[in-house]
Amino acid sequence: MHRSKTFLGNVVAGFVIFMIGVALTHGQCAIAAEAQAPKAKTMADVLAASQPSDWRALDPENTLYLDLAAGRVVLELAPGFAPLHARNIKTMVREHYFDGLAILRVQDDFVTQWGDPNADKPEKAHAFGKASKTLAPEFERASATDLPFTVLPDGDTYAPEVGFSNGFPAARDPKSGKVWLAHCYGMVGAGRDVAEDSGSGAELYVVIGHAPRQLDRNIAVVGRVVQGMELLASLPRGTGPLGFYEKPEQMTPIKSVRLAADVPAAERTNLEVLRTDTPTFTALIESRRNRHDDWYKVPAGKIDLCNVPIPVRVVGAAAKK
């Protein structure tokens, strides 16, 4: 009886030692696998590894400089989505329509809007010149095989699909074959009245708050601010209805608006924008969907369209300062 107990004890002890060995081996394998697994990239890692071909220069013919006393705001037009509005805005810019006008409205968590304070007074209003006062609505356009579209892998409340096209946040409906720009932070739209064709680009607004996506497909989105958002988003809020300023002295004067193509090369703001049709941008999206910065403990695993940044960088001599 004593020998049987001893034998059984030896068996149990051997089994325990074996299981400990298995556990240790498994743990060592897990540690080794973790050590060999590539570290998840942050957005900074993605940008640091980007190549020159991942970036594109702004087209001077579709880049606007909105100059205020506080500095310059750089806007990129989107003629691929709103060609009539882009052409009309450029006509007004080249005829100096916006020079001397003002920022009329700053509504908290919504928009900053600029235009002619005397637009309702024909005897004082700025002349349109060769520009049109009304335009056909360009709320959406037909999708096309030659229109690049980087699909965001997560769902959206306002559209069947969302993603990025030619550097702009966009949405589309495969069933209807329509695609449109989305009202994300920094996007620029052309104000209008009730009539669909009442917008000309003479009054423009930029989104400065939470994305008002209910405006999508109800107004022409004509571009976005690529630099200088702080100059528009930090302005004093208007005290009147919808954030309009009630006194002329509250308005911020516009010194001038120029097309980059019409500005001497030495006076241009030379910028590059990360292309949105490359594997690098896809990696950037993933780095924002699953944040692996040291601060984050629980990656979200999803991201909203308007929370994906489109990086911009200064190039040339200015980048070295």
C-alpha positions in Angstrom: 0.0 0.0 0.0 2.8 2.4 0.8 4.6 1.6 -2.5 1.3 2.3 -4.5 1.0 5.7 -2.8 4.6 6.5 -3.6 4.1 5.5 -7.3 0.9 7.5 -7.6 2.6 10.5 -6.0 5.5 10.2 -8.5 3.0 10.1 -11.4 1.1 13.2 -10.1 4.4 15.1 -9.5 5.6 14.2 -13.0 2.4 15.4 -14.5 2.5 18.7 -12.6 6.1 19.2 -13.8 5.1 18.4 -17.4 2.2 20.9 -17.3 4.5 23.5 -15.8 6.9 22.9 -18.6 4.1 23.2 -21.2 3.0 26.5 -19.6 6.5 27.9 -19.6 7.0 26.8 -23.2 3.7 28.4 -24.2 4.6 31.6 -22.3 8.0 31.7 -23.9 6.5 31.2 -27.4 4.0 34.0 -26.7 6.7 36.3 -25.6 8.8 35.4 -28.6 5.8 35.9 -30.9 5.1 39.3 -29.3 8.7 40.3 -29.7 8.7 39.3 -33.4 5.3 40.9 -34.2 5.7 44.3 -35.9 4.8 47.3 -33.7 1.6 48.9 -34.8 2.2 52.3 -36.5 1.1 55.6 -35.2 0.2 58.4 -37.7 3.7 60.0 -37.0 5.3 56.7 -38.1 3.2 56.5 -41.2 4.1 60.1 -42.2 7.8 59.6 -41.4 7.9 56.6 -43.8 6.0 58.4 -46.6 7.6 58.9 -49.9 7.6 62.1 -52.1 5.1 60.4 -54.4 2.6 60.2 -51.5 2.3 64.0 -51.6 0.9 66.4 -54.1 1.4 70.1 -54.5 -1.6 72.4 -54.5 -2.7 73.5 -58.0 -2.2 77.3 -58.1 -5.2 77.6 -60.4 -7.4 76.2 -57.7 -5.8 77.6 -54.6 -7.1 80.8 -52.9 -5.4 83.1 -50.5 -7.8 84.8 -48.2 -5.7 87.5 -46.5 -6.8 89.0 -43.2 -5.0 91.4 -40.9 -4.2 88.4 -38.7 -2.7 86.3 -41.5 -3.4 84.2 -44.5 -6.0 81.4 -45.0 -5.3 79.0 -47.8 -8.3 77.3 -49.5 -8.3 74.6 -52.1 -11.2 74.6 -54.5 -12.9 71.3 -55.7 -13.7 71.8 -59.4 -14.2 68.1 -59.7 -17.3 68.3 -57.6 -18.5 71.9 -58.1 -17.0 73.1 -61.5 -19.6 75.9 -62.0 -19.0 77.3 -58.6 -15.2 77.0 -58.8 -15.2 78.9 -62.1 -17.5 81.6 -60.8 -15.5 82.1 -57.6 -12.3 82.4 -59.6 -14.0 85.0 -61.8 -15.0 87.0 -58.8 -11.5 86.7 -57.3 -9.8 87.9 -60.4 -12.2 90.9 -60.5 -11.4 91.6 -56.9 -15.0 91.1 -55.8 -14.0 89.9 -52.3 -11.5 92.6 -51.6 -12.8 94.9 -48.8 -15.7 92.7 -47.9 -15.9 91.1 -44.4 -16.6 88.1 -42.2 -20.3 88.6 -41.5 -21.2 85.7 -39.3 -19.5 83.4 -36.8 -22.0 80.9 -35.2 -20.5 78.8 -32.4 -20.0 75.1 -33.3 -21.3 75.7 -36.8 -19.8 78.1 -39.4 -17.8 81.2 -40.2 -19.3 83.1 -43.2 -18.0 85.9 -45.3 -19.4 88.1 -48.0 -20.7 91.6 -48.9 -22.3 93.4 -45.9 -24.2 95.5 -48.4 -25.4 92.6 -50.6 -29.1 93.7 -49.9 -28.4 97.3 -50.9 -28.1 97.5 -54.7 -26.7 101.0 -54.6 -23.8 99.9 -52.3 -23.3 96.3 -53.2 -20.1 95.1 -54.9 -20.6 94.5 -58.6 -20.5 91.0 -59.8 -18.9 91.9 -63.1 -18.6 88.9 -65.4 -19.6 86.5 -62.6 -23.0 84.9 -62.4 -25.4 85.8 -59.6 -27.1 82.4 -59.8 -25.8 78.9 -60.6 -27.3 75.5 -61.2 -27.1 73.5 -58.0 -24.0 71.3 -57.6 -25.0 69.4 -54.5 -23.8 66.0 -55.9 -22.4 64.6 -59.1 -22.4 61.3 -60.9 -19.9 58.8 -59.8 -17.3 57.7 -62.4 -14.7 55.0 -62.8 -12.0 57.6 -63.2 -13.0 59.3 -59.9 -10.7 58.0 -57.2 -12.5 57.0 -54.0 -10.7 55.5 -51.0 -13.5 53.8 -49.0 -13.5 54.1 -45.2 -14.0 50.6 -43.8 -16.5 51.8 -41.1 -20.2 52.6 -41.5 -21.8 56.1 -41.7 -25.1 57.6 -40.6 -25.6 59.8 -43.6 -24.5 57.7 -46.6 -24.1 54.1 -47.7 -20.4 54.7 -48.2 -17.9 57.4 -47.2 -14.3 57.9 -48.0 -11.9 60.3 -49.7 -11.7 61.5 -53.2 -9.0 63.8 -54.6 -8.1 64.9 -51.2 -11.6 65.7 -49.9 -13.9 63.8 -47.5 -16.8 62.5 -49.6 -19.8 60.2 -49.6 -21.5 58.1 -52.3 -24.5 55.9 -53.0 -23.7 53.0 -55.3 -27.4 52.4 -56.1 -28.0 55.9 -57.4 -24.5 56.3 -58.8 -24.1 59.7 -57.0 -21.2 61.1 -55.0 -20.9 64.3 -53.0 -18.6 66.2 -50.7 -19.2 66.0 -46.9 -19.5 68.8 -44.4 -16.5 68.1 -42.2 -14.5 70.6 -40.2 -12.7 73.0 -42.5 -15.0 72.3 -45.6 -16.1 75.4 -47.5 -19.6 75.8 -48.9 -21.5 78.4 -51.0 -24.3 80.0 -49.1 -27.7 80.2 -50.8 -31.3 81.2 -50.2 -34.3 78.9 -50.5 -34.1 78.5 -54.2 -31.6 75.8 -55.3 -30.0 78.0 -57.9 -29.6 81.1 -55.6 -26.0 80.4 -54.6 -23.2 81.9 -56.6 -20.1 81.6 -54.3 -20.4 85.3 -53.4 -21.1 84.2 -49.8 -18.9 81.4 -48.6 -18.8 79.7 -45.2 -16.4 77.3 -43.5 -17.4 74.6 -41.0 -15.8 75.4 -37.6 -17.6 73.0 -35.4 -19.0 69.5 -35.2 -19.7 68.2 -38.7 -23.2 69.4 -39.8 -23.7 66.5 -42.2 -27.4 67.2 -42.5 -26.3 69.9 -44.9 -24.8 67.3 -47.3 -26.6 67.4 -50.7 -28.5 70.5 -49.8 -25.8 73.0 -50.6 -22.7 73.2 -52.9 -19.5 72.3 -51.1 -16.8 74.0 -53.1 -13.5 73.2 -51.3 -11.8 73.2 -48.0 -9.3 75.2 -45.9 -5.9 73.6 -45.9 -4.1 76.1 -43.7 -5.2 78.9 -41.4 -8.3 77.4 -39.9 -7.3 78.9 -36.5 -7.8 82.4 -38.0 -11.4 81.6 -38.8 -12.4 79.3 -36.0 -11.1 81.6 -33.2 -13.1 84.7 -34.2 -15.5 86.3 -31.7 -19.0 84.7 -32.0 -21.7 86.9 -33.5 -24.4 88.1 -31.1 -27.3 88.2 -33.6 -29.5 85.4 -34.8 -27.5 82.6 -36.4 -24.3 84.2 -35.2 -24.5 87.3 -37.5 -22.7 90.4 -36.3 -25.0 93.2 -35.4 -22.5 96.1 -35.8 -20.1 96.9 -38.6 -17.2 97.2 -36.2 -17.7 93.6 -35.1 -16.9 92.3 -38.6 -13.4 91.2 -39.6 -12.4 93.0 -42.8 -11.0 91.0 -45.7 -7.9 92.5 -47.1 -7.9 90.5 -50.3 -8.6 87.2 -51.9 -6.2 86.0 -54.6 -5.6 83.0 -56.8 -2.2 81.5 -56.0 -1.6 81.5 -59.8 -1.8 85.3 -59.8 0.5 85.8 -56.9 4.3 86.1 -57.5 6.1 82.9 -56.7 8.1 84.5 -53.9 4.8 85.5 -52.1 3.1 82.1 -52.4 2.4 79.7 -49.5 3.9 76.5 -50.8 2.1 73.5 -49.4 1.8 69.8 -50.1 -1.2 67.6 -49.2 -1.0 63.9 -48.5 -2.7 62.1 -51.4 -5.7 60.1 -50.4 -5.4 57.4 -53.1 -2.3 55.7 -51.8 -1.4 52.8 -49.5 0.2 55.4 -47.2 -3.1 57.1 -46.7 -4.8 53.8 -46.1 -2.2 53.1 -43.4 -2.9 56.5 -42.0 -6.6 55.7 -41.7 -5.8 52.5 -39.9 -3.4 54.3 -37.5 -6.3 56.6 -36.5 -8.9 53.8 -36.3 -6.7 51.8 -33.9 -4.7 54.3 -31.9 -1.4 52.8 -30.6 0.0 56.0 -29.2 1.3 55.3 -25.6 -1.6 57.3 -24.1 -4.3 55.0 -25.6 -5.3 51.9 -23.7 -8.3 50.8 -25.7 -8.2 51.3 -29.5 -11.6 52.2 -30.9 -11.4 50.0 -33.9 -13.6 52.5 -35.9 -13.4 56.1 -37.1 -15.8 58.7 -38.3 -15.2 60.2 -41.8 -14.7 63.7 -40.4 -12.2 62.5 -37.8 -9.6 61.3 -40.4 -7.1 64.1 -40.9 -5.6 65.0 -44.3 -2.1 66.1 -43.5 -0.6 69.2 -45.1 3.1 70.2 -45.0 5.1 73.3 -45.9 7.7 72.8 -48.7 10.5 74.9 -50.1 12.4 77.5 -48.2 9.6 78.2 -45.7 9.9 74.6 -44.5 13.5 75.2 -43.3 12.7 78.2 -41.1 
